[in-house]
Amino acid sequence: MNVNTEDLTELRLWAIGKIKENKAKVTRAHNKKVKPKGFQVGDLVWELVLPVGTKYPMYGKWSPNWHGPYRIVETASGNSYRMETLEGAKFSRNVNGKYLKKYYPSLWISS
């Protein structure tokens, strides 16, 4: 079977075009379902226990997945936030917003 190199080049370019189309389609589908998180200074948030998978051995699967609540004290570029504890101790580093979720006070705890 004798295949022309021009035909192979065209076939490869067509395949690359299809790959780009499929990636764009997957990106659009993903972006439809993603809800952007945005926090303001003063918001109360939970922080994910990091690294994922570190839990208290004595509690096993009932270990908490979130720490907090913490207060947002500063926003930075790239969905990054500086936080402090409710007592006022500031974190030494920023935390990415993907590791945070909004804190809603419990109805069961009276303050």
N, C-alpha and C positions, 0 to 999 in steps of 0.2 A: 504494500500500500504506500503510495507516494503522496505525501502531504506537503502542500505548499506552505512555506514559512509565513507568507502574508496571511493565509487563512488562519494559521495558528495565532498570529498576532491579533487578528480581528476577534477571534474566539476568546482570547485572554482579556482583551479590552472589554468585550461584551460581558464576560464573567465578572470583572472588576466593577463595571457599572451596576450589575445586578446585586452584588454584595453591598455597594453603597446604598442602593435603593432599600434593601432589606434592613440595613442598619438604621437608616432614617425612619423607616416604618416602626421598628422596635423602639427607637427613641421617642417618637410621638406617642406611642401607646404607653410607655412608661411615664412620660411627663403628664399625661392625662390623669394618672392616678396619684401622683406625688402631690402632697399638700405641703406647701412651703411653711416652715416654722419661722416666725419672727417674734422676737421678744423685745420688750421695751425696758428701759431703766426703771427699776422698782418692782418688776414682775417677780413672782415667786415661782421657782422651778424645781424639778427633781433632776438629779444627775444619775446617769447610768453607771452601775458598778463596773469599773474598768480595771484590768482587762477582762473582757467577757470570759466567763468560765471560772473566775475566782469567787469562791463562796466560802462561807464559814463552814468548816467540816462538821461541826457538831449539829448544824441545822440541815445539812444536806440540801435536798431540792427545795426546802422551805426557806432557804436563805433569801434575804431581800435582794431585789434586782436594782433598786433605786436608792440613792442617798438623798437626804435633804429634809426639809425644803431649804433652798438657798435663794438669796435675793440678787438680781442682776444689778450691778453697779456701773457697768460700762459696756458699750457695744464697740466692736472693732470690725474692720473689713473682713470679708470672707466668712460671714456667718459665725463669727467668734465672739464670745462673751466673757467678761470678767465678773466673778461672783463674790459674795461674802455670805458668811453664816448669819443667822438671825441675830446673833450676839454681836456682830460687827467685825469678825475676823475675816480679812480679805484673802482670797486665793492668790497664790504667787504666779499662777499661769492662767491663760485664757482657755476656755473649753469650747469645742466646736458645737454648734447648735444641734447637730444630728444626735448628740448624746444627751440632749435635754428634752424635757417635756413639761408642759404647764402644770403647776401645782394648784389643785382645787382643795380648799379646806374641807375636812370631813364633817359631815352633819352629826356624827356620833361623838365628836370631841368638843366639849364646851370650853370656850376660852374666856 
